[in-house]
Amino acid sequence: MIDRELEFNDTSLAQVLFGPQEKFLKFLEKRLGIEISSRGTKLFISASEQSKVDIACNLLVQFYDILRKGFTVHPDDYDFAVEYLENYPTGDLSELFKDKFYAVSPKKTISPRSLAQREYLQAIKNNEVVFAIGPAGTGKTYLAVAMAVSFLLQKKVKRLILTRPALEAGEKLGFLPGDILEKVNPYLRPLYDALHDLLDFKKVQEFMDSGVIEVAPLAFMRGRTLNRSIIILDEAQNTTSEQMKMFLTRLGYGSRAIITGDVTQIDLPSKTSSGLVEAQKVLKDVEGIKFIYFTKKDVIRHKLVGAIIDAYERYENKDSEGNK
C-alpha cells in the first residue's frame, strides 16, 4: 500500500474541502478506490496504486488553494477534476476557475466545467461570431445565454435576442389557437428556462416588456439589422442554408452572434441541407469567427442521470445478447 499524509492549516476551508460529513472525501474514496481517514485538518490517504494516491492528493491540494483564493468549488467539480487529472496528471485545475464571471450578482456565478467550456467562454469574449457544435448536455445554450446576460447587465450591448428555427411553425400549426408567438412558444421554452435560471422572473418580464430581451422564432429575423445586440441562434442544425445566411447577415454595428447546434440531430427533410453543416465549410477561414467543438466527454449531467443511462445500456446490451 502507498500512504500519503496531507495537512491543511485553515480549519474552516478544510471543512469546506472535505464536504458536509466528509461527503467529498467519501466520494473520492469510492471514485478512485482508495482509503481516506481524517484527524482534524490532517488527511491520511492509502491505495495500492501510486497514480490514484497522486490524483487524490493533487486534487485536494489544488482545490484547497482554489478555495483559499475565494473561488467556489461545486460538488460536481470533484468528479470532473478526477477525470481531468486522470487524463492530465500535471494539469492545473485553477485554469478552469479563472473565467468565473458575475451573470447576475456576486451570488450567481457561472464558471466553465470542462476545458471545452472554458475555450467556449473565451471565444465568446474575444470573437464577434462563435459557433458551438456538439451533443446535448454540454452547456452550449446555457452558457451562451449566461454570457449574453452578463454582456447585457454590463451594458456591453443594449439588447439580447434569442431565436430558434421552429420547423412546424408554418402552415402545420395553423389550426392551433393563438398568434404565431403562442404557436412557437413550446420550441422556445429551453431559452426561457435558461433566462429564468439566471434572472428573477420580474427582471425577465421587465426586460421583455421593454424589448431589451426578445425571444422569437428565426423567421422573425428576416429583413432586420440588429445593432448593439447579442444574438443567440439555438438548434442551428435545423436551419437551411438560406436561413443561416439570412441570420448571419442580420449583424449590425457592435453586435455579436452565438450559434449552437448538434449536427447529429438534424430534423430537416432528407433532401434539405443543414445551414450549420454548410457554415463549417464556408466560414472556417473567416477572421472573427470561431468554431468550438464539444464531445460526449463534455456532457455535464446529474450523477443519477448518468447512472440511469448506464443501467439502461447494460440492460439493452444484456437483452440483445440474449436474443442472439
Secondary structure, DSSP 8 states (H G I E B T S, - for coil): -EEEEEE-S-HHHHHHHH-GGGHHHHHHHHHHT-EEEEETTEEEEEES-HHHHHHHHHHHHHHHHHHHTT----HHHHHHHHHHHHH-TT--GGGGTTT-EEEEETTEEE--SSHHHHHHHHHHHH-SEEEEE--TTSSHHHHHHHHHHHHHHTTS-SEEEEEE--TTSSGGGTTSSS-HHHHHHHHHHHHHHHHHHHS-HHHHHHHHHTTSEEEEEGGGGTT--B-SEEEEE-SGGGSBHHHHHHHHTTB-TT-EEEEEE-TT---S-TTS-BHHHHHHHHSTT-TTEEEEE--GGG----HHHHHHHHHHHHHHHHHHHHT-
